[in-house]
């Protein structure tokens, strides 16, 4: 958990992802479309032990749902695809990104 918090706090937007995950792809495209360059950690590209530890910690943080995508903005967990899309649709995502310093406009 501590490692995830340190990684999440190191950048304005952090996405824990896996290559080949369509939901992860959607989240990454959304942020890029908004003009945000997120820091992305692809769990399937990390060492097996590290990836497994991060995946377990993400499962706990997300309440037992899928571990990826897991999105942090300003060091705070936003959630998975459903929470990110809900924030985007209801208009609360852009203000969060501005507050975190990920968007200037």
C-alpha positions as CSV (number, residue, x, y, z in Angstrom):
1,X,0.0,0.0,0.0
2,X,2.8,2.4,0.8
3,X,4.4,1.9,-2.5
4,X,1.2,2.6,-4.3
5,X,0.7,5.8,-2.4
6,X,4.3,6.9,-3.1
7,X,3.9,6.2,-6.8
8,X,0.5,7.9,-6.9
9,X,1.8,11.0,-5.2
10,X,4.7,11.4,-7.6
11,X,2.7,12.7,-10.5
12,X,-0.5,14.6,-11.0
13,X,-2.3,11.7,-12.7
14,X,-1.2,8.1,-12.3
15,X,-2.8,5.1,-13.9
16,X,-2.1,1.5,-13.0
17,X,-2.9,-0.5,-16.1
18,X,-2.2,-3.7,-18.0
19,X,-1.5,-4.0,-21.7
20,X,-4.3,-5.5,-23.6
21,X,-7.0,-4.4,-21.1
22,X,-9.7,-2.6,-23.1
23,X,-10.9,-0.6,-20.0
24,X,-7.3,0.6,-19.3
25,X,-7.1,1.6,-23.0
26,X,-10.3,3.7,-22.7
27,X,-9.0,5.5,-19.5
28,X,-5.7,6.3,-21.1
29,X,-7.3,7.6,-24.2
30,X,-9.7,9.8,-22.2
31,X,-6.9,11.5,-20.3
32,X,-4.8,11.9,-23.5
33,X,-7.9,13.4,-25.2
34,X,-8.2,15.9,-22.4
35,X,-4.6,16.9,-22.9
36,X,-3.3,15.2,-19.8
37,X,-0.1,13.1,-19.9
38,X,-0.6,10.5,-17.2
39,X,2.1,8.5,-15.6
40,X,1.2,4.9,-16.5
41,X,2.4,1.8,-14.7
42,X,1.8,-1.3,-16.8
43,X,1.6,-4.1,-14.2
44,X,2.3,-6.8,-16.8
45,X,5.6,-5.2,-17.6
46,X,6.9,-5.2,-14.0
47,X,8.7,-8.0,-12.3
48,X,6.3,-10.8,-11.3
49,X,6.6,-10.3,-7.5
50,X,6.3,-6.6,-7.7
51,X,3.3,-6.7,-10.1
52,X,1.5,-9.3,-7.8
53,X,2.1,-7.1,-4.7
54,X,0.8,-4.0,-6.5
55,X,-2.2,-5.9,-7.9
56,X,-3.2,-7.2,-4.4
57,X,-2.9,-3.7,-2.9
58,X,-5.0,-2.2,-5.7
59,X,-7.7,-4.9,-5.2
60,X,-7.9,-3.9,-1.5
61,X,-8.0,-0.2,-2.4
62,X,-10.7,-0.7,-5.0
63,X,-12.8,-2.9,-2.7
64,X,-12.3,-6.2,-4.4
65,X,-13.2,-5.2,-7.9
66,X,-10.8,-5.4,-10.8
67,X,-7.4,-4.1,-9.9
68,X,-6.9,-2.2,-13.2
69,X,-7.4,0.4,-14.3
70,X,-6.8,2.3,-11.1
71,X,-6.6,6.0,-11.5
72,X,-5.1,8.5,-9.0
73,X,-5.4,12.3,-9.4
74,X,-3.4,14.5,-7.2
75,X,-2.4,11.4,-5.2
76,X,-6.0,10.5,-4.4
77,X,-7.7,7.4,-5.7
78,X,-10.5,8.2,-8.2
79,X,-11.2,4.6,-8.9
80,X,-11.6,2.4,-11.9
81,X,-13.2,3.1,-15.3
82,X,-16.7,3.5,-14.0
83,X,-15.7,6.2,-11.4
84,X,-13.5,8.0,-13.9
85,X,-16.2,8.0,-16.6
86,X,-18.9,9.1,-14.1
87,X,-16.6,12.0,-13.0
88,X,-16.1,13.0,-16.6
89,X,-19.8,12.9,-17.4
90,X,-20.9,14.8,-14.4
91,X,-18.2,17.5,-15.0
92,X,-16.1,16.9,-11.9
93,X,-13.1,15.4,-13.6
94,X,-11.7,18.5,-15.2
95,X,-11.8,20.6,-12.0
96,X,-9.9,17.7,-10.2
97,X,-7.3,17.7,-13.0
98,X,-6.9,21.5,-12.8
99,X,-6.6,21.3,-9.0
100,X,-3.9,18.6,-9.3
101,X,-2.0,20.7,-11.8
102,X,-2.5,18.2,-14.7
103,X,-4.5,20.8,-16.7
104,X,-3.8,24.5,-17.1
105,X,-6.7,25.6,-19.2
